[in-house]
Amino acid sequence: MYENNFPDKRYGLTLAFLKQHLATNARILDLGTHNPFTDIMQAEGFEVTNTQGEDLDIDVSSVQKDSYNAVTAFEIFEHLVSPFNVLNAIKADKLIASVPLKLWFASAYRSKTDMWDRHYHEFEDWQFDWLLEKAGWEIKARKKWTNPVKKIGFRPLLRYFTPRYYIVYAERKS
């Protein structure tokens, strides 16, 4: 159902990764406002609460609650100036997070109409790993995938072979 097209491919791979690492009755705090993937997680049996649109660079109070089994963050950290602050403040002991990878052939995403829909960071995998380690997380599993687009040209061709998304499952270091 979520395997063939963007964002269906991304949703399908993300859901499979999530189900591989969390029980479907897990209580999840999902960073970011309610979105189509929230509905997918809830339909699969996860108990999901979203943050309310607060600026997570400034206000980390939502992640400091002990009532969640895990925190998820799907394409959130690239929008933050300092993702370290929120990663360090998370009280849950499990994290599943995905980020867009930096593409050597394309500049960072920047919406021309929405000032919030911009990427402050696009990570290389080692940079995101290092950020998580510095914030007290140990990566237990990781996966990358491509994001082909239905366009003609050199860059669209490269998107068939160059991973665009990176997802990790991490546990809080004791």
Phi, psi and omega in degrees: 000324182243039189251336196261319188239157174282134002273003182302320178299311180299315180297316181297314179293321178295315180296317179298318179296316179300312182293333178290331188246347179229143173294145184291351175262013181296144173269117187244134165261116180259118180290130184112160181286166178308137184211175181302328180287333173303314180298320179296314180298317180295321178296334178274358176106355178287143174267107189244131171240133178260155170290168191254018179094007178295155179283103185290349171289331185252318186244104180257011186300328182294333182269358183266009178272143182272004190273008182244143175283329185206158171245136173244149179212100183256108182055055178243315189296336178291342180272349183266144175290319182227080180296341178303318184302313182287321178299321181290329185275346184300130179270331179300153183263004178229145181220132168237121185220142174234150179221153171283139177275149176293131177257127183293342184254008180214144178282166180300146181293136177210111177293140178271349183246338183240110185294341179270340183270069181219151179260113174286324178235142158232121193269153158270154185303319182295328179292316179294319176302315182295317177302313179297316179299315179296331181272004174095022181248148174243120182285128180255334180205152180209157179205148176233153172209163183271169177223075179297148176241154183269067178223164178255139178147175182292310180296316175301324177297317179298329180294341176289336187244341185259120179302138180250328183244147181225125181235143179227150167248124181228153176239147179296131176292142180272000000 
